[in-house]
Amino acid sequence: MENNIKASVLAKIVYKLFDLAKKERNFFIIVASIGILCFIVYPYPQLAMWVGFMLAGYSAIANDSIQTIGTFIASNSHRKWYHLWIFMGLIWVATVTYSYIMYDGDVTYQRLATKGFQNSPEFFSFGQVASPLILLILTRLRMPVSTSILLLSVFSTKASSIGSILEKSFTGYFIAFGTAFIVWYITTKALNKNIENKPPAKWWVPLQWITSGALWSVWIMQDAANIAVYLPRSLNVWQFIFFSSYIFFGLGLLFYLKGDKIQGIVNEKSKVTDVRSATIIDFVYACILYYLKVVSTIPISTTWVFIGLLGGREIAYQIRTQIGDGKKASLKYAARIIGKDALYALIGLIVSLILAVSINEKMREQFLKMFE
């Protein structure tokens, strides 16, 4: 009987995998084709670095879009996609241009000056060039993944660098969770009353655009390192033009797709489509990211900070809207959403570390020394 149950569960899992492969056939064909391209170019560093950058550029921003422009897309779904694109695209260009000028060709705000990342790669392995494909697949499965850890770990020359990123990221998670809980515990009642009884005042729209733009700019300061890790640490003019233009037009595709499938992680949260809620989310998140940026130049997983923010907000929202009315809080619902997001991020973290150990020879050597 027990064997029959196990066989039934296994059969269901296999069926779901085959069903996924069938539904996403075209996507997997594209991924396989890109994988072949990576295999062809990886022995040639000058080609490999640009192929790796282009893959990392789209996959990282597509996955992390839920953090920065997810609420912006959700609350402006009635607007023309190209209006949103031009606005965010110009902020991208302005932000990386400032870093390029101020830091002598460095577009990462010195995030790659951290020990373990300060030298640009001279040679590439197939795994390093193709690692963004894993991120593309996880994004397609709606998994919020730490792009910082996944993409940077395969290049790090020191295991301690990844440890520092993890420590700062988990600290950021708890800071965001606690801050969000306090903010929304205080504001939920008044905000919900306004949302239900009257439309937002006209000034909320420009305020949201300013706040979302500021968040997007601060995120770029943190996470541009994830896509620039393939490139020279100081870009010449032509390299910079290609770098900034490629991401600019990639953003256009992302806005055209309305955030693609991973946007559902934002859409399922409570009241995020209202411009007032979206503005507060973006403002709090921008403040936290800016604080973490000032603390140190160590790269951080903004994904963990974001899911901490949404988690604290969701718990506070459920408590204030249920218990405050004399009803039982729907904490089970909130816990399910928070747990799912954290589980997906944890899966992404495990995958990232496995990739780092299997692909990065220096990381593998340092990892094995731990067991000697």
C-alpha positions as CSV (number, residue, x, y, z in Angstrom):
1,M,0.0,0.0,0.0
2,E,2.8,2.4,1.0
3,N,4.7,1.6,-2.2
4,N,1.5,2.3,-4.3
5,I,1.2,5.7,-2.6
6,K,4.8,6.6,-3.3
7,A,4.4,5.5,-6.9
8,S,1.3,7.6,-7.3
9,V,3.1,10.7,-5.9
10,L,6.1,10.1,-8.2
11,A,3.8,9.7,-11.2
12,K,2.1,13.0,-10.4
13,I,5.5,14.8,-10.2
14,V,6.7,13.2,-13.5
15,Y,3.4,14.2,-15.1
16,K,3.7,17.8,-14.0
17,L,7.3,18.0,-15.3
18,F,6.2,16.6,-18.7
19,D,3.2,19.0,-18.7
20,L,5.5,21.9,-17.9
21,A,7.9,20.9,-20.7
22,K,5.0,20.7,-23.1
23,K,3.6,24.1,-22.2
24,E,7.0,25.8,-22.3
25,R,8.4,23.9,-25.3
26,N,9.4,27.0,-27.2
27,F,11.1,28.5,-24.2
28,F,13.2,25.4,-23.6
29,I,14.1,25.2,-27.2
30,I,15.4,28.8,-26.9
31,V,17.3,28.0,-23.7
32,A,18.9,24.9,-25.4
33,S,19.9,27.0,-28.4
34,I,21.5,29.6,-26.2
35,G,23.3,26.9,-24.3
36,I,24.9,25.6,-27.5
37,L,26.0,29.2,-28.3
38,C,27.6,29.4,-24.8
39,F,29.5,26.2,-25.5
40,I,30.8,27.6,-28.8
41,V,32.0,30.9,-27.5
42,Y,33.3,30.2,-24.0
43,P,36.9,29.4,-25.2
44,Y,37.1,32.9,-26.7
45,P,37.2,35.4,-23.8
46,Q,36.3,38.5,-25.8
47,L,33.2,36.9,-27.2
48,A,32.3,35.0,-24.0
49,M,32.3,38.1,-21.8
50,W,29.7,39.8,-24.0
51,V,27.5,36.8,-24.4
52,G,27.6,36.2,-20.7
53,F,26.8,39.8,-20.0
54,M,23.9,39.9,-22.4
55,L,22.4,36.7,-20.8
56,A,23.0,38.0,-17.3
57,G,21.7,41.4,-18.1
58,Y,18.3,40.2,-19.2
59,S,17.9,37.3,-16.8
60,A,18.9,39.4,-13.7
61,I,16.7,42.3,-14.4
62,A,13.8,40.0,-15.4
63,N,14.0,38.2,-12.1
64,D,14.6,41.2,-10.0
65,S,12.0,43.3,-11.8
66,I,9.5,42.3,-9.1
67,Q,11.5,44.1,-6.5
68,T,11.9,47.4,-8.2
69,I,9.4,47.9,-11.0
70,G,6.9,45.2,-10.1
71,T,4.6,47.5,-8.1
72,F,5.2,50.2,-10.6
73,I,3.9,47.9,-13.4
74,A,1.0,46.6,-11.3
75,S,-0.3,50.0,-10.4
76,N,0.2,51.5,-13.9
77,S,-1.2,48.6,-15.9
78,H,-3.7,50.9,-17.6
79,R,-0.9,53.1,-19.1
80,K,1.0,52.6,-22.3
81,W,3.9,50.2,-21.7
82,Y,6.4,52.4,-23.7
83,H,5.7,55.4,-21.4
84,L,6.8,53.3,-18.4
85,W,9.8,52.0,-20.4
86,I,11.1,55.4,-21.4
87,F,10.9,56.7,-17.9
88,M,12.7,53.8,-16.2
89,G,15.1,53.4,-19.2
90,L,16.3,57.0,-18.9
91,I,16.8,56.6,-15.1
92,W,19.0,53.5,-15.9
93,V,21.1,55.5,-18.3
94,A,21.5,58.4,-15.9
95,T,22.4,56.2,-13.0
96,V,25.1,54.1,-14.7
97,T,26.5,57.2,-16.5
98,Y,27.1,58.9,-13.1
99,S,29.0,55.9,-11.8
100,Y,30.9,55.6,-15.1
101,I,32.1,59.2,-14.8
102,M,32.7,59.4,-11.1
103,Y,34.5,56.0,-10.7
104,D,36.7,56.0,-13.7
105,G,34.8,53.7,-16.0
106,D,33.3,51.5,-13.2
107,V,29.5,51.2,-13.7
108,T,28.9,49.3,-10.4
109,Y,29.4,52.1,-7.8
110,Q,32.5,50.1,-6.7
111,R,30.5,47.1,-5.7
112,L,33.1,44.9,-7.5
113,A,36.0,46.5,-5.7
114,T,35.2,44.1,-2.9
115,K,37.9,41.4,-2.3
116,G,37.2,38.4,-4.5
117,F,35.6,40.4,-7.3
118,Q,38.2,43.2,-8.0
119,N,39.8,41.5,-11.0
120,S,37.8,41.0,-14.2
121,P,37.8,37.5,-15.7
122,E,40.6,36.7,-18.1
123,F,39.2,33.3,-19.1
124,F,35.7,31.7,-18.9
125,S,34.4,28.3,-18.3
126,F,31.2,27.0,-20.0
127,G,29.4,27.1,-16.7
128,Q,30.3,30.7,-16.0
129,V,28.9,31.8,-19.4
130,A,25.8,29.6,-19.2
131,S,24.9,30.2,-15.5
132,P,22.4,32.9,-16.4
133,L,20.4,30.3,-18.2
134,I,19.6,28.7,-14.8
135,L,18.4,32.1,-13.7
136,L,16.1,32.3,-16.8
137,I,14.6,28.9,-16.0
138,L,14.0,29.8,-12.3
139,T,12.5,33.1,-13.4
140,R,10.1,31.3,-15.8
141,L,9.0,29.1,-12.8
142,R,8.2,32.4,-10.9
143,M,11.0,31.9,-8.4
144,P,12.6,35.0,-6.8
145,V,16.3,34.2,-6.9
146,S,19.2,36.0,-5.4
147,T,20.9,37.1,-8.6
148,S,23.8,38.5,-6.7
149,I,24.7,35.2,-5.2
150,L,23.9,33.1,-8.3
151,L,25.9,35.3,-10.8
152,L,28.7,36.6,-8.5
153,S,29.5,33.3,-6.8
154,V,30.7,31.6,-10.0
155,F,33.3,34.4,-10.3
156,S,34.4,34.9,-6.7
157,T,38.0,34.1,-5.9
158,K,37.3,34.0,-2.1
159,A,34.6,31.9,-0.3
160,S,34.6,34.6,2.4
161,S,33.2,37.1,-0.2
162,I,30.1,34.9,-0.6
163,G,29.8,34.6,3.2
164,S,29.9,38.4,3.5
165,I,27.2,38.7,0.9
166,L,25.0,36.1,2.6
167,E,25.5,37.8,6.1
168,K,24.6,41.2,4.8
169,S,21.6,39.8,2.8
170,F,20.1,38.0,5.7
171,T,20.6,41.0,7.9
172,G,18.8,43.0,5.2
173,Y,15.9,40.5,5.3
174,F,15.2,41.0,9.0
175,I,15.7,44.8,8.8
176,A,13.1,44.9,5.9
177,F,10.7,42.5,7.6
178,G,10.7,44.5,10.9
179,T,10.5,47.9,9.2
180,A,7.7,46.8,7.0
181,F,5.7,45.3,9.9
182,I,6.0,48.5,11.9
183,V,5.1,50.8,8.9
184,W,2.1,48.9,7.8
185,Y,0.8,48.1,11.2
186,I,0.6,51.9,11.8
187,T,-0.7,52.9,8.3
188,T,-2.9,50.0,7.2
189,K,-6.2,51.1,8.8
190,A,-6.0,54.7,7.5
191,L,-4.7,53.6,4.1
192,N,-7.4,51.0,3.6
193,K,-10.1,53.5,4.6
194,N,-8.9,55.9,1.9
195,I,-8.6,53.2,-0.7
196,E,-12.1,51.9,-0.1
197,N,-13.9,55.3,0.2
198,K,-12.2,57.5,-2.4
199,P,-9.9,57.4,-5.4
200,P,-6.3,58.6,-5.0
201,A,-5.7,62.4,-5.2
202,K,-3.9,63.5,-8.4
203,W,-0.7,64.1,-6.6
204,W,-0.2,60.4,-5.8
205,V,0.7,59.6,-9.4
206,P,3.7,61.9,-9.8
207,L,4.7,61.0,-6.2
208,Q,4.7,57.3,-7.1
209,W,6.7,57.9,-10.3
210,I,9.3,59.9,-8.3
211,T,9.5,57.2,-5.6
212,S,9.6,54.3,-8.0
213,G,12.3,56.1,-10.0
214,A,14.4,56.6,-6.9
215,L,14.0,53.0,-5.9
216,W,15.0,51.8,-9.4
217,S,18.1,54.1,-9.2
218,V,19.2,52.8,-5.8
219,W,18.6,49.2,-6.9
220,I,20.9,49.8,-10.0
221,M,23.6,51.1,-7.6
222,Q,23.4,47.8,-5.7
223,D,22.8,45.2,-8.5
224,A,24.6,46.6,-11.6
225,A,27.5,44.5,-10.3
226,N,25.6,41.3,-11.1
227,I,25.6,41.9,-14.8
228,A,28.9,43.8,-15.1
229,V,30.9,41.0,-13.4
230,Y,31.6,39.5,-16.9
231,L,33.1,42.8,-18.2
232,P,36.3,44.8,-17.6
233,R,36.2,46.7,-14.3
234,S,36.8,49.9,-16.2
235,L,34.9,50.2,-19.5
236,N,36.0,52.3,-22.4
237,V,33.4,54.6,-24.1
238,W,32.2,52.1,-26.7
239,Q,31.9,49.3,-24.2
240,F,29.9,51.6,-22.0
241,I,27.6,52.6,-24.8
242,F,26.9,49.0,-25.6
243,F,26.4,48.1,-21.9
244,S,23.9,50.9,-21.2
245,S,22.1,50.6,-24.6
246,Y,21.6,46.8,-24.3
247,I,19.9,47.0,-20.9
248,F,17.9,50.0,-22.0
249,F,16.3,48.1,-24.9
250,G,16.0,45.0,-22.7
251,L,13.9,47.0,-20.3
252,G,11.6,47.8,-23.3
253,L,11.0,44.1,-23.8
254,L,10.3,43.6,-20.1
255,F,7.7,46.4,-20.0
256,Y,6.1,45.1,-23.2
257,L,5.7,41.7,-21.5
258,K,4.3,43.5,-18.4
259,G,7.0,41.9,-16.1
260,D,6.4,38.4,-17.6
261,K,5.4,35.5,-15.4
262,I,7.3,36.4,-12.2
263,Q,5.2,39.5,-12.0
264,G,2.6,37.3,-10.4
265,I,4.5,37.3,-7.1
266,V,3.7,41.0,-6.7
267,N,0.2,40.8,-8.1
268,E,-0.9,38.2,-5.5
269,K,-0.1,40.5,-2.6
270,S,-2.8,42.5,-1.0
271,K,-3.7,46.0,-2.5
272,V,-0.5,46.4,-4.5
273,T,-2.3,47.7,-7.6
274,D,-3.4,50.8,-5.8
275,V,-1.0,53.7,-6.4
276,R,-1.0,54.7,-2.7
277,S,0.1,51.2,-1.6
278,A,2.6,50.9,-4.4
279,T,4.2,54.3,-3.5
280,I,4.6,53.4,0.2
281,I,6.1,50.0,-0.7
282,D,8.6,51.6,-3.1
283,F,9.5,54.4,-0.7
284,V,10.2,52.0,2.3
285,Y,12.2,49.7,0.1
286,A,14.3,52.5,-1.4
287,C,15.2,53.8,2.1
288,I,16.3,50.3,3.2
289,L,18.4,49.7,0.1
290,Y,20.0,53.1,0.4
291,Y,20.9,52.5,4.0
292,L,22.4,49.1,3.2
293,K,24.3,50.8,0.3
294,V,25.8,53.3,2.7
295,V,26.8,50.7,5.3
296,S,29.4,49.0,3.1
297,T,30.3,48.4,-0.5
298,I,29.8,44.6,-0.1
299,P,27.2,43.4,-2.7
300,I,23.9,42.3,-1.3
301,S,21.0,40.1,-2.4
302,T,18.2,42.6,-2.9
303,T,15.9,39.6,-3.4
304,W,16.1,38.7,0.3
305,V,15.5,42.3,1.3
306,F,12.5,42.5,-0.9
307,I,10.8,39.3,0.3
308,G,11.4,40.4,3.8
309,L,9.7,43.7,3.0
310,L,6.7,42.0,1.5
311,G,6.5,39.4,4.3
312,G,6.5,42.0,7.1
313,R,3.9,44.0,5.2
314,E,1.6,41.0,4.6
315,I,1.7,39.9,8.2
316,A,0.9,43.5,9.4
317,Y,-1.8,43.9,6.8
318,Q,-3.6,40.7,7.8
319,I,-3.4,41.5,11.5
320,R,-4.7,45.0,11.1
321,T,-7.5,44.2,8.7
322,Q,-8.8,41.1,10.6
323,I,-8.0,41.4,14.3
324,G,-8.7,45.1,14.3
325,D,-12.3,44.4,13.2
326,G,-12.7,41.7,15.9
327,K,-12.1,38.9,13.5
328,K,-9.6,36.1,13.4
329,A,-6.5,37.1,11.5
330,S,-5.8,35.3,8.3
331,L,-2.2,34.6,9.4
332,K,-2.3,31.2,7.8
333,Y,-2.8,32.8,4.4
334,A,0.0,35.3,5.0
335,A,2.3,32.6,6.3
336,R,1.7,30.5,3.2
337,I,2.7,33.4,0.9
338,I,5.7,34.3,2.9
339,G,6.8,30.7,3.2
340,K,6.4,30.1,-0.5
341,D,8.5,33.2,-1.4
342,A,11.2,32.3,1.2
343,L,11.2,28.6,0.0
344,Y,11.7,29.7,-3.6
345,A,14.5,32.1,-2.6
346,L,16.1,29.3,-0.6
347,I,16.0,26.9,-3.5
348,G,17.6,29.6,-5.6
349,L,20.3,30.1,-2.9
350,I,21.1,26.3,-2.8
351,V,21.2,26.2,-6.6
352,S,23.6,29.2,-6.6
353,L,26.0,27.6,-4.1
354,I,26.0,24.3,-6.0
355,L,26.8,26.1,-9.2
356,A,29.6,28.1,-7.4
357,V,31.2,24.9,-6.1
358,S,30.8,22.9,-9.3
359,I,31.8,25.7,-11.7
360,N,34.3,27.9,-9.8
361,E,37.5,26.0,-9.2
362,K,38.8,28.3,-6.5
363,M,35.5,28.2,-4.6
364,R,35.6,24.4,-4.9
365,E,39.1,24.2,-3.5
366,Q,38.3,26.4,-0.6
367,F,35.1,24.4,0.1
368,L,36.9,21.1,0.1
369,K,39.5,22.5,2.5
370,M,36.7,22.9,5.1
371,F,36.4,19.1,5.3
372,E,40.1,18.3,5.5
